Amino acid sequence: MDIRIGIKDSAREIAFDSAQTAKEVEDAVLAAFGAAHLALDDAKGRRYIVPSASIAYVEIGSESTRKIGFVA
């Protein structure tokens, strides 16, 4: 699943693929607003930690895989 995190006062965003479900990511984001930071893991095992006060938005992509080929 694709995840994008917008950072306040920054033109760039953090974008990565995660093996977590949409519900797990949503729960982590909502819990981060009451805590000091948001911590998420990507599909390669890296951990991203973002101060919750700096989060502008979080975009959670779909869990479905992309189809390759032609559609009839």
N, CA, C and O atoms as a GROMACS GRO file, in nm:
protein
  288
    1MET      N    1   0.084  -0.116   0.000
    1MET     CA    2   0.000   0.000   0.000
    1MET      C    3   0.089   0.123   0.000
    1MET      O    4   0.191   0.127   0.069
    2ASP      N    5   0.050   0.223  -0.077
    2ASP     CA    6   0.125   0.347  -0.085
    2ASP      C    7   0.083   0.442   0.026
    2ASP      O    8  -0.036   0.457   0.055
    3ILE      N    9   0.182   0.505   0.088
    3ILE     CA   10   0.156   0.603   0.194
    3ILE      C   11   0.233   0.729   0.161
    3ILE      O   12   0.350   0.723   0.125
    4ARG      N   13   0.167   0.844   0.173
    4ARG     CA   14   0.231   0.974   0.154
    4ARG      C   15   0.202   1.059   0.277
    4ARG      O   16   0.088   1.069   0.321
    5ILE      N   17   0.306   1.120   0.330
    5ILE     CA   18   0.294   1.206   0.447
    5ILE      C   19   0.342   1.345   0.408
    5ILE      O   20   0.458   1.363   0.371
    6GLY      N   21   0.252   1.443   0.416
    6GLY     CA   22   0.289   1.582   0.390
    6GLY      C   23   0.341   1.645   0.518
    6GLY      O   24   0.287   1.624   0.627
    7ILE      N   25   0.447   1.724   0.504
    7ILE     CA   26   0.511   1.789   0.617
    7ILE      C   27   0.484   1.939   0.608
    7ILE      O   28   0.499   1.999   0.502
    8LYS      N   29   0.443   2.000   0.720
    8LYS     CA   30   0.418   2.144   0.724
    8LYS      C   31   0.546   2.220   0.690
    8LYS      O   32   0.656   2.180   0.726
    9ASP      N   33   0.529   2.331   0.618
    9ASP     CA   34   0.638   2.420   0.579
    9ASP      C   35   0.746   2.350   0.497
    9ASP      O   36   0.862   2.388   0.502
   10SER      N   37   0.708   2.248   0.421
   10SER     CA   38   0.801   2.177   0.334
   10SER      C   39   0.730   2.144   0.204
   10SER      O   40   0.616   2.097   0.204
   11ALA      N   41   0.798   2.167   0.094
   11ALA     CA   42   0.739   2.137  -0.037
   11ALA      C   43   0.746   1.988  -0.069
   11ALA      O   44   0.675   1.942  -0.159
   12ARG      N   45   0.827   1.914   0.001
   12ARG     CA   46   0.843   1.771  -0.025
   12ARG      C   47   0.754   1.690   0.068
   12ARG      O   48   0.711   1.738   0.174
   13GLU      N   49   0.727   1.568   0.028
   13GLU     CA   50   0.650   1.477   0.111
   13GLU      C   51   0.727   1.347   0.125
   13GLU      O   52   0.816   1.317   0.046
   14ILE      N   53   0.691   1.269   0.226
   14ILE     CA   54   0.751   1.138   0.246
   14ILE      C   55   0.657   1.037   0.179
   14ILE      O   56   0.538   1.034   0.210
   15ALA      N   57   0.710   0.957   0.088
   15ALA     CA   58   0.629   0.858   0.016
   15ALA      C   59   0.700   0.724   0.021
   15ALA      O   60   0.819   0.715  -0.008
   16PHE      N   61   0.624   0.618   0.058
   16PHE     CA   62   0.681   0.485   0.065
   16PHE      C   63   0.572   0.381   0.058
   16PHE      O   64   0.454   0.412   0.076
   17ASP      N   65   0.611   0.256   0.032
   17ASP     CA   66   0.519   0.142   0.031
   17ASP      C   67   0.526   0.074   0.167
   17ASP      O   68   0.633   0.061   0.225
   18SER      N   69   0.412   0.030   0.216
   18SER     CA   70   0.407  -0.037   0.345
   18SER      C   71   0.333  -0.169   0.333
   18SER      O   72   0.243  -0.184   0.251
   19ALA      N   73   0.373  -0.264   0.415
   19ALA     CA   74   0.305  -0.393   0.419
   19ALA      C   75   0.190  -0.391   0.519
   19ALA      O   76   0.115  -0.488   0.528
   20GLN      N   77   0.174  -0.281   0.592
   20GLN     CA   78   0.065  -0.269   0.689
   20GLN      C   79  -0.067  -0.249   0.616
   20GLN      O   80  -0.070  -0.201   0.503
   21THR      N   81  -0.176  -0.285   0.682
   21THR     CA   82  -0.308  -0.265   0.624
   21THR      C   83  -0.350  -0.119   0.641
   21THR      O   84  -0.290  -0.045   0.718
   22ALA      N   85  -0.453  -0.080   0.567
   22ALA     CA   86  -0.503   0.057   0.576
   22ALA      C   87  -0.552   0.088   0.717
   22ALA      O   88  -0.532   0.199   0.767
   23LYS      N   89  -0.615  -0.008   0.780
   23LYS     CA   90  -0.665   0.012   0.917
   23LYS      C   91  -0.550   0.031   1.015
   23LYS      O   92  -0.560   0.115   1.104
   24GLU      N   93  -0.443  -0.046   1.002
   24GLU     CA   94  -0.327  -0.032   1.090
   24GLU      C   95  -0.262   0.105   1.075
   24GLU      O   96  -0.223   0.168   1.174
   25VAL      N   97  -0.250   0.152   0.951
   25VAL     CA   98  -0.191   0.283   0.927
   25VAL      C   99  -0.281   0.392   0.982
   25VAL      O  100  -0.233   0.485   1.047
   26GLU      N  101  -0.411   0.382   0.957
   26GLU     CA  102  -0.505   0.481   1.008
   26GLU      C  103  -0.502   0.488   1.160
   26GLU      O  104  -0.501   0.597   1.217
   27ASP      N  105  -0.500   0.373   1.226
   27ASP     CA  106  -0.493   0.370   1.372
   27ASP      C  107  -0.366   0.435   1.423
   27ASP      O  108  -0.368   0.507   1.523
   28ALA      N  109  -0.253   0.409   1.356
   28ALA     CA  110  -0.125   0.468   1.397
   28ALA      C  111  -0.127   0.620   1.380
   28ALA      O  112  -0.075   0.693   1.464
   29VAL      N  113  -0.186   0.667   1.270
   29VAL     CA  114  -0.194   0.812   1.245
   29VAL      C  115  -0.283   0.879   1.348
   29VAL      O  116  -0.246   0.983   1.402
   30LEU      N  117  -0.398   0.822   1.376
   30LEU     CA  118  -0.488   0.882   1.474
   30LEU      C  119  -0.428   0.881   1.614
   30LEU      O  120  -0.448   0.976   1.690
   31ALA      N  121  -0.355   0.777   1.648
   31ALA     CA  122  -0.289   0.771   1.779
   31ALA      C  123  -0.175   0.872   1.788
   31ALA      O  124  -0.144   0.921   1.896
   32ALA      N  125  -0.113   0.904   1.674
   32ALA     CA  126   0.000   0.998   1.673
   32ALA      C  127  -0.043   1.140   1.707
   32ALA      O  128   0.037   1.218   1.759
   33PHE      N  129  -0.168   1.175   1.680
   33PHE     CA  130  -0.213   1.310   1.711
   33PHE      C  131  -0.223   1.333   1.861
   33PHE      O  132  -0.224   1.448   1.905
   34GLY      N  133  -0.232   1.227   1.940
   34GLY     CA  134  -0.230   1.240   2.084
   34GLY      C  135  -0.091   1.216   2.142
   34GLY      O  136  -0.070   1.234   2.262
   35ALA      N  137   0.002   1.177   2.058
   35ALA     CA  138   0.139   1.147   2.103
   35ALA      C  139   0.236   1.246   2.040
   35ALA      O  140   0.195   1.341   1.973
   36ALA      N  141   0.363   1.225   2.064
   36ALA     CA  142   0.466   1.317   2.015
   36ALA      C  143   0.508   1.288   1.872
   36ALA      O  144   0.558   1.378   1.804
   37HIS      N  145   0.490   1.165   1.825
   37HIS     CA  146   0.538   1.131   1.691
   37HIS      C  147   0.456   1.019   1.628
   37HIS      O  148   0.380   0.948   1.694
   38LEU      N  149   0.473   1.006   1.496
   38LEU     CA  150   0.413   0.898   1.417
   38LEU      C  151   0.526   0.808   1.370
   38LEU      O  152   0.624   0.857   1.315
   39ALA      N  153   0.514   0.679   1.390
   39ALA     CA  154   0.615   0.583   1.347
   39ALA      C  155   0.548   0.478   1.258
   39ALA      O  156   0.453   0.412   1.300
   40LEU      N  157   0.598   0.464   1.135
   40LEU     CA  158   0.546   0.365   1.040
   40LEU      C  159   0.664   0.292   0.977
   40LEU      O  160   0.772   0.348   0.961
   41ASP      N  161   0.641   0.166   0.941
   41ASP     CA  162   0.743   0.084   0.876
   41ASP      C  163   0.709   0.068   0.729
   41ASP      O  164   0.592   0.056   0.693
   42ASP      N  165   0.812   0.066   0.643
   42ASP     CA  166   0.787   0.042   0.502
   42ASP      C  167   0.804  -0.106   0.469
   42ASP      O  168   0.837  -0.185   0.557
   43ALA      N  169   0.782  -0.142   0.345
   43ALA     CA  170   0.786  -0.281   0.303
   43ALA      C  171   0.926  -0.340   0.308
   43ALA      O  172   0.942  -0.462   0.311
   44LYS      N  173   1.030  -0.254   0.311
   44LYS     CA  174   1.168  -0.301   0.315
   44LYS      C  175   1.224  -0.307   0.457
   44LYS      O  176   1.341  -0.340   0.476
   45GLY      N  177   1.142  -0.276   0.555
   45GLY     CA  178   1.185  -0.285   0.694
   45GLY      C  179   1.238  -0.155   0.753
   45GLY      O  180   1.280  -0.153   0.868
   46ARG      N  181   1.236  -0.047   0.677
   46ARG     CA  182   1.279   0.083   0.730
   46ARG      C  183   1.168   0.145   0.813
   46ARG      O  184   1.050   0.121   0.787
   47ARG      N  185   1.205   0.224   0.912
   47ARG     CA  186   1.108   0.289   0.999
   47ARG      C  187   1.115   0.439   0.977
   47ARG      O  188   1.223   0.498   0.975
   48TYR      N  189   0.998   0.500   0.961
   48TYR     CA  190   0.986   0.646   0.944
   48TYR      C  191   0.922   0.701   1.070
   48TYR      O  192   0.815   0.656   1.112
   49ILE      N  193   0.988   0.800   1.131
   49ILE     CA  194   0.936   0.864   1.251
   49ILE      C  195   0.922   1.013   1.220
   49ILE      O  196   1.020   1.080   1.186
   50VAL      N  197   0.799   1.063   1.234
   50VAL     CA  198   0.769   1.202   1.202
   50VAL      C  199   0.706   1.267   1.324
   50VAL      O  200   0.613   1.210   1.382
   51PRO      N  201   0.754   1.386   1.365
   51PRO     CA  202   0.688   1.456   1.475
   51PRO      C  203   0.541   1.486   1.439
   51PRO      O  204   0.515   1.540   1.331
   52SER      N  205   0.449   1.453   1.524
   52SER     CA  206   0.307   1.468   1.491
   52SER      C  207   0.267   1.614   1.472
   52SER      O  208   0.172   1.642   1.401
   53ALA      N  209   0.338   1.706   1.534
   53ALA     CA  210   0.307   1.848   1.516
   53ALA      C  211   0.344   1.896   1.376
   53ALA      O  212   0.295   2.000   1.333
   54SER      N  213   0.429   1.823   1.304
   54SER     CA  214   0.473   1.862   1.169
   54SER      C  215   0.390   1.799   1.058
   54SER      O  216   0.413   1.829   0.941
   55ILE      N  217   0.296   1.712   1.090
   55ILE     CA  218   0.217   1.642   0.989
   55ILE      C  219   0.110   1.736   0.932
   55ILE      O  220   0.027   1.789   1.006
   56ALA      N  221   0.113   1.755   0.800
   56ALA     CA  222   0.011   1.834   0.733
   56ALA      C  223  -0.104   1.743   0.686
   56ALA      O  224  -0.221   1.778   0.700
   57TYR      N  225  -0.068   1.627   0.630
   57TYR     CA  226  -0.168   1.530   0.585
   57TYR      C  227  -0.105   1.393   0.572
   57TYR      O  228   0.017   1.381   0.562
   58VAL      N  229  -0.188   1.290   0.571
   58VAL     CA  230  -0.144   1.154   0.545
   58VAL      C  231  -0.239   1.095   0.441
   58VAL      O  232  -0.360   1.091   0.461
   59GLU      N  233  -0.182   1.051   0.330
   59GLU     CA  234  -0.260   0.989   0.223
   59GLU      C  235  -0.234   0.840   0.225
   59GLU      O  236  -0.120   0.796   0.211
   60ILE      N  237  -0.341   0.762   0.241
   60ILE     CA  238  -0.330   0.617   0.246
   60ILE      C  239  -0.386   0.563   0.116
   60ILE      O  240  -0.504   0.582   0.086
   61GLY      N  241  -0.302   0.493   0.038
   61GLY     CA  242  -0.343   0.438  -0.091
   61GLY      C  243  -0.426   0.313  -0.074
   61GLY      O  244  -0.450   0.267   0.037
   62SER      N  245  -0.471   0.260  -0.186
   62SER     CA  246  -0.554   0.141  -0.182
   62SER      C  247  -0.469   0.017  -0.159
   62SER      O  248  -0.349   0.015  -0.189
   63GLU      N  249  -0.530  -0.085  -0.105
   63GLU     CA  250  -0.460  -0.211  -0.077
   63GLU      C  251  -0.457  -0.303  -0.197
   63GLU      O  252  -0.386  -0.403  -0.196
   64SER      N  253  -0.534  -0.272  -0.301
   64SER     CA  254  -0.539  -0.361  -0.417
   64SER      C  255  -0.411  -0.348  -0.498
   64SER      O  256  -0.349  -0.241  -0.505
   65THR      N  257  -0.374  -0.458  -0.560
   65THR     CA  258  -0.253  -0.458  -0.643
   65THR      C  259  -0.287  -0.405  -0.781
   65THR      O  260  -0.402  -0.413  -0.826
   66ARG      N  261  -0.188  -0.351  -0.846
   66ARG     CA  262  -0.209  -0.298  -0.981
   66ARG      C  263  -0.209  -0.413  -1.081
   66ARG      O  264  -0.130  -0.507  -1.070
   67LYS      N  265  -0.299  -0.404  -1.177
   67LYS     CA  266  -0.307  -0.507  -1.281
   67LYS      C  267  -0.215  -0.470  -1.396
   67LYS      O  268  -0.203  -0.353  -1.433
   68ILE      N  269  -0.151  -0.569  -1.449
   68ILE     CA  270  -0.061  -0.547  -1.562
   68ILE      C  271  -0.121  -0.615  -1.684
   68ILE      O  272  -0.167  -0.729  -1.676
   69GLY      N  273  -0.120  -0.546  -1.795
   69GLY     CA  274  -0.172  -0.604  -1.918
   69GLY      C  275  -0.290  -0.525  -1.970
   69GLY      O  276  -0.318  -0.414  -1.926
   70PHE      N  277  -0.358  -0.585  -2.067
   70PHE     CA  278  -0.469  -0.519  -2.132
   70PHE      C  279  -0.600  -0.563  -2.070
   70PHE      O  280  -0.613  -0.677  -2.025
   71VAL      N  281  -0.695  -0.473  -2.067
   71VAL     CA  282  -0.828  -0.503  -2.016
   71VAL      C  283  -0.920  -0.526  -2.135
   71VAL      O  284  -0.924  -0.442  -2.226
   72ALA      N  285  -0.992  -0.635  -2.137
   72ALA     CA  286  -1.080  -0.665  -2.250
   72ALA      C  287  -1.214  -0.599  -2.235
   72ALA      O  288  -1.300  -0.614  -2.322
   0.00000   0.00000   0.00000
